[in-house]
């Protein structure tokens, strides 16, 4: 049952990261659908980065491009390597949510803070 428990924890962590990434994408002006996939979040974040007229810093766009790259890597991996996929999702969240101009990601009360590898 150890593997079943680990799989459930990884799935829960993935779900939490998708929620946090959705909030970050919304903070950058993206219109996130109700149940977004990783590929959808990558496209929305890329579109948001392309439409940043108020941000003159190329480093901001570069960091967002890095977040998009991590989202695309997570999408390519799918369910093959859940721990590696979680790492990519965490890296994307770290990049997209910590830049000036993005809303600070929030964690619902009672939920653990997102972990990074």
BELSUL-V974592 format. One line per field, one symbol per residue. ss: DSSP state (H for helix, E for strand, L for the rest). phi: phi as a letter, one per 40 degrees, with the letter a starting at -180 (. if undefined). A space follows every 10 residues. Layout:
ss = ???
phi = ???
//
This chain:
ss = LHHHHHHHHH HHHHHHHHHH HHHHHHHLLL LLLLLLLHHH HHHHHHHHHH LLLLLLLHHH HHHHHHHHHH HHHHHHHLLL LHHHHHHHHH HHHHHHHLLL LLLLLLLLLL LLLLLLL
phi = .ccccccccc ccccdccccc ccccccccgc ccccbccccc cccccccccc ccccbccccc cccccccccc cccccccfbc bdccdccccc cccdcccbcc hccccbbcdg ccccbbc
//
